[in-house]
Structures are given as C-alpha cells and as structure tokens.
Amino acid sequence: MFKHVAHIGIAVKNLDEAIAFYRDTLQLTITERKKVEDQGVEIAFVELADGSVLELLAPLNEGSPLAKSIARRGTGLHHICLEVDDIDAALAKLTADGITMVDKKPRIGAEGRRIAFIHPKSAFGTLIELQETD
C-alpha cells in the first residue's frame, strides 16, 4: 500500500532563513516556493541529488495550525509523507484498523495531489501524511 517516502516536512519560523541555510550552506536545490493559503503555510521544496525531497513549512500567520504546532513543539521535523497508489483504499484500511485520522476524507495538498494525515497519537508521536500518486 505504501510506496516510498515522498518527502519529509520540516517546520520553520522563517522561510527565508531556512532557504538560505539549505541552499547556501548545504548547497541543495530549492525547486519551488509557494503559499498555500487554505493551509496557512508557505512552503519551499528542497531537492537532494538522489531525488529525495524536503518540504520546508513556515506559518503564514500566528493563527495557522502550523504556528500553533511550532508554539507547542518547536521547529524541526513536522511530518513524514508516504506515497500511496490509492488514498481512498489506504484511508479505508487504516480506519478499519482503528487508526485515528486527522482527515476523514482526502483533500488537495500543496503539490496538487490528494492527501490525508494520520494523527500522531496513532503513529507513535509522528504526523504522517499520505499522498496519492499522480
């Protein structure tokens, strides 16, 4: 059901500073930067030479869910995104297995794909995003 890690999300307070670190210090490629208003975040995708992707996430305002998460947990690892072929089937199986979901139905994520999140209390404290393959 789960194919591979699509990306790793990293929560940051200041996206410009984070981009400068990953681009200038680590010499990684920033492939895209955009605001996702409905999720209250601005993101930048960082690509490594092997094709691995990091997603830097910064809150757009103090009321966003990400801002609240940073206030509670601080910056750093925010989520791990796993790619799935069929998100509806994955949600059905996880729900049948008693897994607590943040999203009961898929929604559109930053990359334009259908996503849903597994609640950290069902995943040993880690927020897990499911992202459907194109």
Sequence and secondary structure as in RCSB ss.txt:
>XXXX:A:sequence
MFKHVAHIGIAVKNLDEAIAFYRDTLQLTITERKKVEDQGVEIAFVELADGSVLELLAPLNEGSPLAKSIARRGT
GLHHICLEVDDIDAALAKLTADGITMVDKKPRIGAEGRRIAFIHPKSAFGTLIELQETD
>XXXX:A:secstr
 EEEEEEEEEE S HHHHHHIIIIIS  EEEEEEEEGGGTEEEEEEE TTS EEEEEEESSTTSHHHHHHHHH S
EEEEEEEEES HHHHHHHHHHTT  BS SS EE TTSSEEEEE GGGTTT  EEEEE  
